[in-house]
Amino acid sequence: MSDSMLLKSEPLHRLLSSSDSLAIIHKEHSALKAALLDQLSQSSVEKKTLMRKAEFLSKGYIACVLDYRDSVLRRCVLLLDIVNQVPLSLMNEERVKSEIVRLRDDWDKVNRYYNAIESQHSNRTSTWYWLSTILYATYSRRSILVDVIACLHCFLILVFLSLAAVILYAKTAVPRFYKTGKDANPKEEVLFLIELVQRNLQWLDNKLEAVSNPKSKDYGKYVTNDELKQKIGRSDREIASIINWLNKKCKSSCPLSAEAFGHNDFIKVTTCVERIECTFEADMVEYRHPSEDVTYLHAKEEHQYKLPLKFKSIIKYVTCLADLPAPVYRYGKNTHLWGDTSQGVDLQPQKIRKIYQADQFNPVAGTDPQLSNAVIEFSNNYFRPEDLANFQSQNGMPSNPIARTVGTNGYTNSSASFGEASLDVEYITTVVKQNTWAWFNGNNLYEYAVNSVMQTSGAPLINSVSYGGLEEAFSQSQIDSTNTAFKKAGAAGFTWLFAAGDSGVGSSSYFGCGKYTPQYPASSPYVLGVSGTYWNGQENVWVDTGAGFSNANSRPSYQNEAVTNYLNTAKNLPSSNDFNANGRAYPDIAAFGSYFTIIAGGQSEGVLGTSAATPIVAAVLTQLNAYRHQEGKAAIGFFNPLLYQEQDVGYDVTNGTTIQMYCGNAFDTGVGWDAASGWGAPRMSTLINKFG
């Protein structure tokens, strides 16, 4: 085939300018596929690739006219360059394939937008003509003058469109196991977030690195909320414009409350279902997860909702319309009192204090954020203040009630669950006596919890979370948004600890062995992941502790050396097919997770799990923060870079292994960091010497 043999196709800018453009596009779509297939025998490019490119060309340009963001438009133009302007004999097969990979995510958007346009095209043909002509002129690169004129025309037309046009957003699939219920009650009140596109995220990455890296001259020089707002938030004018639209879009008897939230990177909205459905043209239903006693009101699966085009570059997504919250599991397990002791003996606060040497250090206490900690509760988990008082008294510990409760501690509710929250508050307040808050979240959005803590005056810097879920249940956009919240917190001096889970390394197969399934947020690079141990005269890794390697987060640089060493030296590593060796590895640290006695609902109860280990580590790190405060030093903040540099927390756990349930051993312990216990368990003397 000669170099002059080009694909025979009507120029797309002409197709789009036609009064019957969509019909011609359909016809051209088939013709272009046929032309490509005709020439397959003379081309090394595989059939599927060319078919996909032909389809993208015929539909994609219409979608790109609507979704005019640079990133999508550049890729569309690149497709035109590759398929519609280059002789087939000069096409590079690898280049074609690589572009298909890059376009995969945008392809879903193209199909959605195309289908939406198809149903509304009758009154938009003149718009297609002008926009497509401008696109053709702008990217034909015939002269600088043409470019300038085209850009001016494009600007004027987009200003015109922004006054009335809407863009369609499509909701992603509902996470596994959620069940659809009845239509939402029109008058039921809903709190939701509008997440805004944050600015200067590279600045945030650089700032987090500077304040958390001990080798940096800016180590410990944490940012303020005002600085975060100024750098990454949207302008007050932009937020006012969105709130004004929310107030005026629909008339309803339901009140609507909307205000800037976080660091001007969210808008917090409270209104009724009826008004949400009207404003966003969405249908809302009830969703329930069998593991939770919580009902979520959310847009129907695969339903689309609408926003003005002028907000396209400002609004990222709407929480009650985009992804459902991933299921949040409490990690504590109930067990019989004085039962099987193969995984340790019953541990009470006095013994934990002694083993972890917390009884040897008594730094100043107070209400300063650096001297305080908090437990963060989700779903329907609460504690009774009288249970906490009785637990402290029965264990010979001084009275240490919760200093402040944020949100509603619904322990009087008939459906209240007491185990998790009781475990959290009873051990964090007795292992170390410091100022403790309890935070109750009305939703299961981690980014909401993090931003709420940061926005509350005097909030504790150490925050313990005994909840999490399957990483695969979170969309990548949810993980990215939550990670950004953790970055903000770290840059401001906060430390977030998350339990690593209680089901070993998990499995992608529910009826057998399969690829390991990591837990999030413990797998976030920006939190401290905590695994569990047990005591039988020495500290051993608890067999059911969560551990592993993230599939969604790449390995951070601070742990490269430690993880590489483990992967190169560990005995009996699982198959490389079962875990992502390049992902963020967790846990980072360990503490006792088996066995404990708590008082919950007025009754003694045996429990175990990493949800016991996490508040214990949080208590010990609060003591370290208090010691640093005495010495005039900043709080530890995002602790991971410092931890991986010092490579020691006191006791290196070298006995035991994690498991995959019913399938055998997974990750072994070892000298130094390992994928079962992290750097081991804390001893206050080492923490003071290394980090004080």
Secondary structure, 3 states (H helix, E strand, C coil): CCCCCCCCCCCHHHHHHCCCHHHHHHHHHHHHHHHHHHCHHHCCCCHHHHHHHHHHHHHHHHHHHHCCCHHHHHHHHHHHHHHHCCCHHHCCHHHHHHHHHHHHHHHHHHHHHHHHHHCCHHHCHHHHHHHHHHHHHHHHCCCHHHHHHHHHHHHHHHHHHHCCCEEEEECCCCCCCCEEEEECCCCCEEEEEEEECCCCHHHHHHHHHHHHCCCCCCCCCCCCHHHHHHHHCCCHHHHHHHHHHHHHHCCCCCCCEEEEECCCCEEEEEEEHHHHHHHHCCCEEEEECCCCCCEEEEECCCCEEEEEHHHCCCEEEECCCCCCCCCCEECCEEECCCCCCCCCCCECHHHHHHHCCHHHCCCCCCCCHHHEEEEEECCCECCCHHHHHHHHHHCCCCCCCCCEEECCCCCCCCCCECHHHHHHHHHHHHHCCCEEEEEECCCCCHHHHHHHHHHCCCCCCEEEECEEEEHHHCCHHHHHHHHHHHHHHHHCCCEEEEECCCCCCCCCCCCCCCCCCCEECCCCCCCEEEEEEEECCCEEECCCCCCEEEEEEECCHHHHHHHHHHHHHCCCCCCCCCCCCCEEEECCEEEEEECEEEEECCEEEEEECHHHHHHHHHHHHHHHHHHHHHCCCCCCCCCHHHHHHHCCCEECCCCCEEEECCCEEEEECCCCCECCCECCEECHHHHHHHHC
